[in-house]
Amino acid sequence: MKKTIRDYDLNNKKVIIRVDFNVPIKNGQITDDNRIKESLETIKYAIEKNAKVILLSHLGRIKTEEDKASKTLAPVATRLSELLEKDVLFIPYTRGEEVEKTIGNMQNGDVILLENTRFEDLDGKKESSNDEALGKYWASLGDIYINDAFGTSHRSHASNVGIASKLPNGIGFLIEKELKYLTPAMEDPEKPFTVILGGSKVSDKIGVIKHLVHKADFILIGGGMAYTFLKAKGYEIGSSLLDEENLQFCNEILASYCDKIILPVDSVCTLYLESNEGLIEPIEHIGPDQIGVDIGPATTHLFNKYIELSKTIIWNGPVGVFEQPPFGKGTKKICELLKNNKNTTILGGGDTASAAINFGFKDSFSHISTGGGASLEMLEGKELPGISIITDSTN
């Protein structure tokens, strides 16, 4: 177990908290503030313990000077002030005299938010490459470092690994919750253990399949990646997504674990992705001009047989083109089936979390991860550098 924010006396201390405020912003307005809300428990705790709170976050990718206008964290500071019911001072810089002077004048309980850490990427990718000097500079601004940005913990950046290597450190409540659910599910899941995988490409999930095929009792495969597996079995898949480079991998997995890999038996098909109409076809009847865009009702019925048996379920990747309402029924149905399962149900972040929340299932599962890439790498059995750098607890 890692040290947490509870392990430190925060009174009169400058506490740097790495949060994940990478929220969608359109025309200067935040369209989904869920990630901001997820950070509140840790921030409020620091305030209550009389800390001087310094918040760091990235927002999107910064490749050109023009990107700065749409990737500023100023709207986030405004929304965070509303949620905390307390003024949050936004500093439109990542370093420099104004940053240092403002931090030097902080009172206990004050909260400041620095500008997007990835503004530093314009000059040699200093943030994303974990530039040692930048990490050392940011560390010099505080007394204690807390990582509460699970969504970036699979990356070694100056704002997580760089600062943590220079200061007493711990994790916040959000990461603590992520580890509480994901670690036992990965290391010692209650069985039967079922993994549901979706998304577009087989290549995105090869690591997960290789790691979990030995642990899981069943792996249910939907989404665009399912059609490559079906092609490997000799089915006509028409113009459906095909990850041709990984056909051999699919063949090998199906040959070795045919009893564990469960594929769709029907599909919602269309002639054009832009269409709002789809036909339900048995897998063996997909036509040469058709595109598979969702699992069909016979597949959801089949998948439910395994879901009902399972004590632990992890789901990563939508099973259809859920962004288009006619092709989101399969993903929504999986949400409903998991909601009815009273055992451990864990959803990966990214599109899986977005789909479940948009369909109204935010509070229907044991846990919805806040990190798509981070949760995926945990499913692959990889260490997350942003968390492994944190000091182990002796308790």
Protein Blocks (a to p, Z undefined) as FASTA:
>chain_A
ZZdfklpcfehpacdddddfbbcdeehiafbfklmmmmmmmmmmmmmnopacdddddehj
afbfklmmmmccklmmmmmmmmnopacdddfbfbdjklmmmmmmpcehiacddddfklmm
mnoplmmnopaklmmmmmmmpmbdcdfbfklmmpccfklmmmmmmgccdddfklmmmmmm
mmmmmmmccdddddddedjblklmmmmmmmmmmmpmbdcdehjklmmmmmmnopaehjac
cdfklmmmmmmmmmmmmmmmccdfbdcddfbfkbcbdcdddfklccfkbccfbdcfklmm
mmmmmmmmpmbdcdehifbdfklmklmmmmmmmmmmmmmpmbdcdddehjllmmmmmnop
mmmcfbdcfbfklmmmmmnopacfklmmpccdfZZ
